[in-house]
Amino acid sequence: MQVFLRRNHTDTFAKENSFIYGRSTGNQRIESWWGILRKQSVQFWMNMFKAHQDNGHFSGDFLDKSLIQFCFLNLVQKEVDEVVRTWNTHKIRPRPGQDVHGGRPVIMYTVPQVYGAEDKLETVDLEEVVVCKDECTPKSQLPCDETVFELCSDKPVSRALCACRQCISVEDEDPWFMKRFNTSISPLLSQENAILSKSTYYWWQRLQTKQNANYGDVVRKLFKVVPGKGHYNDSAPNRCRTCAVVGNSGNLNGSDYGSIIDSNDFVIRMNKAPILGYEKDVGNRTTHRVMYPESATNLQKDTSLLLIPFKTLDLEWITSALTTGTVKRTWMPVMAKINADKHKVLIYNPTFLKYVYDVWLERHGKYPSSGFLTLMFAIHICDEVNVFGFGASKDRTWQHYWEKNKFRKSEPTGLHAGDYESFVMKLLACKKKMKLFEGR
């Protein structure tokens, strides 16, 4: 945060010099603080939680962690706060030979001029301070994950707002879902919502590589090639739009889900997942194909391309891929040209992407996976959602249905919070907001 706020300054302590990296063992005072904190408070809790683990009562998964937080976090925080108050008001003895002043830490920090310290404060952009607060301030004062905390306050589902048998949107909805489900943020980018807030723009630009292109210019060029109007804003009590979100998991093998998948109004697939030869398990219809430049593939004329842009260069790529073919590389070589109907190209809205990350994933991981973003797209434009091909295979391996990777025996890790995404998906299924098909 310090480096971010000081990145445009030019003084000696600007940019990377604004933060000192080093071992705490080189600072006797901070080492003393860690010792006191551990002895007066946290060692007891460490021993207790370790005993729970040793006795098989704690596995370390997301739900166990949340339950521990629900039960104990406020108690732990209260003890830590008391230790902090004691430390900040204790008296430090002066050490003249080492140029160490005496006093109480809270006073020395608040009014350093009393001790002859130099004021190093610098003026920063207030809008950037707001961005930092938005990123670092907890969204909730609850002791644990909001989802877990709110599970006990479920309300029964009431009247549906669509014509399907089981609608996503209903009246008198349970508070957990309605707190998150926001129809005012469009899943798709259009000329009407193309201007991004400063906080959204900063967050989006940090996801991958540094960008030099002007976002406004890129979007103006983009909407000269692809449609800039809004889509799928036609929800009504007499509409029943069913959607199949088809993932790439090996649990589709032998499932015979093909006919069920094809019976949906929208069939949404991801990246380069093949159909030919797998129709019995994955169907043969595709209305939407979700991709990003590094996962792009050619499409049939009747298929809509839904691009998830993780960077400004992705928007430049789709404009180029449909016209000149000049963008041939992002962080890796990509398709210079793509076969797709430019009139059926859709762009995932970066504002919606951040909304999914902040609200639905509660900032777990660095950013959502393309699979979870696809699911959220369907949740917000469809009346009934059926999900296929997510999760591990029956033998608990993780591979695509068209591949056999015998070495992947555990859940893949990386930039995405797969454990939490899976938890939210199962909770949505439990609340009948979607139906989850996990193989046969």
N, C-alpha and C positions, 0 to 999 in steps of 0.2 A: 504494500500500500504506500509506504514511504517513497519507494522508488518511482511508483506510478505518479504520485502527486508532484514529485520534484524532477520529473523527466525532462521538462522544458526549461529548467533553470540553468544558469551558466556559471554559478559560483563554484568554489573548490569542493563544496560538500553536496553538489547536485548529482542527479542521476544515480549511478551505482554506488557512488561514494556517500550517499545519504543513509546508508544502512551498513553496519559493521557485522560481518560474519566471523564467528570464532567459537572456540570451545569455552563452555562455561567454567571449566576448571581453571581458566586463567583469571577468574574474577572471584575472589574470596567472599565478597559480600553476597553475590548471588548464590554461591555454593552454600553459604550459611543459611540463606533463605530456603533453599530446597530441603536442607536437613531439618529445619524447624517445621516446615510444612508437612514433611513426611512423618516426623515423630509425633507432632501434636494432632494430626488429623488423618492423612490419607493411608498410612500404613495399616490401620485397623480395617479400612474398607478393602484394601488390596488383599489382605489375608482372608477376609470373609468371602470375597468374590472368587478367590483362588480355590477356597474350600468347596464352594458351589460347583466349580468346574471339575475339580477332582472327584467329586461325588456323583458326577453325571447329571447335574441339574442345570447346566449351562453349556450350550453347544457353540455359542458364538455367532449364530445366524442373526439376521435382522430382527426377527420377532423376539428372540431371547434378549437381545440388547435393549430393545424398546421396553420390554417388561421390567428389566433391571432398572432402567431409567425412570420408569413410571413409579416404581416402588421406593427407590432410594435417592434419586438425583437431588430432590429438594433438601433432604437431610444432609447429603454430602456438601451441597452448596452452602448451606447454613453454617456448617463447621468451617469450611474454607474461608467464608467471609469473616468469621470471627478471628481466624488466624491472621488474615490480611489486616484487619483493624489493629490487632495487637502489634504486628510488625511495623505498620506505618506510623504508629505513635510511640514506638520505643525510642530511646535516646541513644544516638550513635556517639561514641567518644571521639574527639578530634585526634588526629595523628599528624602533628605539625611537620615532622620529617618526611612524610609521604604526601604532603599537600592534600590531606583529607580533613574536611571541615566536620565539626561536631554539630549535632542537632537532631531533630525528628524528621524522618523521611517525608511525611506528608507536607511539612512546612518547607523543607528544602526544595521539594519539587514545585510547589505552588508559587513560592516567592523566591526564586533563585538569586535575585539581585541582592537580597539581604546578606548572602554569603559571597558576594563578589563574582558570581558566575556570569558568563557572557550569554546574552540573549541570541539564540540561533533561529528564532522563528522567521519563516518566510511566507509571503503572501501566495496563496494558491487559488485556483479557479473554484469558486463556490459550487458550480455545477458538478465539478469532478468530486468534490467532497460529498455531494448528494449521491453520486454514483457509488462511492466507497461505502457510505452508510447503507445504501440499498443492498450491496453485496455482503456486508459483514454483520448487519444487525439481524438477529434472529427474527424470523417471521412470526413466531409465536412465543408466548411466555409459558407454554406447557412444558412439563418436565421431560416429555418424550415425544416421539413422532406423533403428529396430529392425527394421522390415520388410526393408529393404535388407540390413542386416547379417546377418540370419538366413536369407536366401535360400540361402546356401551350405550350410546344415545341414539341408536337406530329408531326410525319411525316406519310404520307400515306404508307400503306403496299404495297410492290412491289412483285417481282417474288418469287415464292415458291421454296424451296430447297428439296422438297419431292414430292411423288406422290399422297398425300391426297388432298382432296378438300380444307382444311384449315390447313396449316402447321404451326407448332410452329416457325420453323426457316425459315426466308425469307431474301432476299436481300433488301438493303436500308431500314433497320428496323428503328423503332422509337428509339430515343436515350435512353429513360428510360429503355426499355427492353434490348437493346444491352449492356448497361453499366453494367447490372447485369448478363446476360446470359453468363456463362463461360464454354465452353465445354472442356477446358484443365484440369479441375479437375474431376476425375472419381467419380461417385456416390458410387462405390463399392470398397472395400478394396481388394487388390491383393498382391502377393509377390513383384510386381514391385513398388507399391506405399506405402508399409507397413511402411516405416520409416517416422515418423511424425516430423514436425518442432518443435522446443522447445516451441514456442508460442502456437501452436495447442495442444501439449501434456499437457502443464500447464492448458490451458483453459478446455480441455476435462476432465482432472483428477479432476477439481474442481466442476464438475456438480453434483456429488452425493457424495458417501462415499469415505473416504481416502483409497488409494490403496497401498498395500505393494508388490504385485507381480511385477516381472520384465517384462515389456511390450514386449521386444524383445523375451524373452524365450516363453512367452504366444503365440505370433504370430507364432513362428516357430512350436510349437506343434499344433496350430490351422490348419496350412496349410499342416500338415501331415494327417489330417482327412478330411478337406473340400477342394474343388478346390481353387487353388491360382492364376488362370489365370484371365485375364480381361474379361468383358462381355459387350455386347450391344454397341460395338464401330463400328457398321456397317451402320451408316447413309449414305444415298445416294439419289440422285434425283429420282431414280426409286423405292425407298422403301416407303411404307405407313404402319406404325405400329400404330394401334389404341389402346388406353389404357383406361380402365375404372377404376377410383379410387373410391372405394366404402367405404364411411364412415359409421358411426354407428348411425346417428341421427334418431330420431323418425319421421322426415319428410319423411322417406321412406315408412311409413305405408300408405297403400292405394294408392301408387304412380303408380303401374303397370309398374315399370321400368325394371322388370326382363328380358324381351326379349331384350331391348336396351342394358342392361349391358352385357348380354351373347354374343352379336354380336361383341364385341370388341376382338382384338387379345390377349391382356393381360387383365385379370381381377384381380385387386390388392385389397385385403381385409386386414383388420387390427385386430390384437389381437384375441379375442375369439368370434367375431361376428358370430352367427349361420346362417345357410342357411336353414336347414330343417324346413319346415313349413312356410317359408317366401319367397319361390322361386318366387312367382308372383311379389313381390315388389323388391327383391334384386338379382334375378337370381340364377342359380345353378352351374355356372362355377367358378373356382378359379385357376388362374395360379400362383399367388404369394400371400403369407400370411406374412404380416409384424408383427413383434413381438419383445419383449424383454423378459428376463427371467421371470419377474413377471407377464407377460400377455401370457405366452406360452400355446400352445394347440397342440394336435396331428394333423398330416396332412396326406392327401392322398398321394400316391406315385408320382402322376403326378403334385404335387404342389411344387413350389420353396419356401423355407423358407428364408425370408429376415430379418436378425437380425439387430436391431438398438442397438449398444453397447453404453451405457451411462457411462460405466466404464470398466476397464480392467477385472474385475471379470465376466462381461457378456461374454467376449471372452472365459474365462476359463470355464464358464458354458456350452456354446454350444459344446465345445470340450468334456467335461465330459458327457453331455446329450446324445451325439451320441456314447459314448464308455463306460466308467466305471460307470457313474452315481454317482460319489463321491461328486460333488457340489450339495448340497441340500438346500442351503440357501444363499441369498444375504443380503438385509436388511429385508427380509421376507422369509418364506419357499417358495421354487420353485420346479417345476417338476424335479426330479432327472434324468429321462430318457424321451426322446421324440421320437415319431414315425415320422420320416421324412427321406427322401432320402438324405443321406449325400453328394451325388454327385450333388444335386440341392440346396445346402445351399449357400446363398449369405450374405455378411457382409457389412453393411453400412459403408462407409469410414468416420472416424472421421474428416479428413481434409475437406471433403465435408459438413459434419455436421456444422463445424465452418464457412465455406463459406456461407451456408444458413443463419446462424445466423448473420454474419457480413454484408453480402451484401443484401440479400433479406429482412431480418427483421430489418436491421440496428441496431442490438443489443437491440431490444425491448424484455423485459422479461429476464428470466435467460437463457433459451435455448428453441429451437423450440419444439412444440408438435409433437408427432409421426404422427398425421394426416398431419401436414404441411410438415414434412420431407418426408412423402410418396408422397405427391403432387409434391414436388420438384424432387424427384426421377423420377416420371413419366414425368415431364416437360423436363428432361434432357436425357431420353432414348427413348421417344416416339415421333411420328410425329403429332399425334392428341390425345388430352386428354379430356375425359369426366368425370366430377366429380359428384358424387351422395352422398347423406347422410351427408352433412356438414351443420352446422348451427342449428338453433332452429326449433322446430315443428311449425305447423300452429297456435297453441295456445300459442306460445312464451315460451313453456317449454323446458327444456333441459334434455332429457333422451335418452337412447338407444332404437332402434326400437323394441327390444324384451323385454323391461322393461317398467314399468309405475311408475315413481317417481313423484308423484303429488306435492312434496314439492319443487322441483327445478323450480322456476318460473323465475329466472334470469340467465344470462350467468355465467357459472362457472369461478372462478378466481383461481389463484395459481401461478405456476412458469412460465407459458406461457402467452405471450401477445396476448390473443385471439382476442381482438379488432383490433390489427394491422394485425394479420394473416388474419382475415376476410377481412380487407381493401385491402390487397395485392391480395387475391384471387379474389375479385370482380373486381379489376383493371385488373388482368390477363384475366378475362372473358370479360371485356369491350374491351380489346385490341385483343380479339379473339385468345388468346393463349390457351384457354381451354373453354369448354362449361360447365356451372354450372347448374345442375338440382336440384332445391330446393323444390321438392314435388309438389303435385297437390291438 
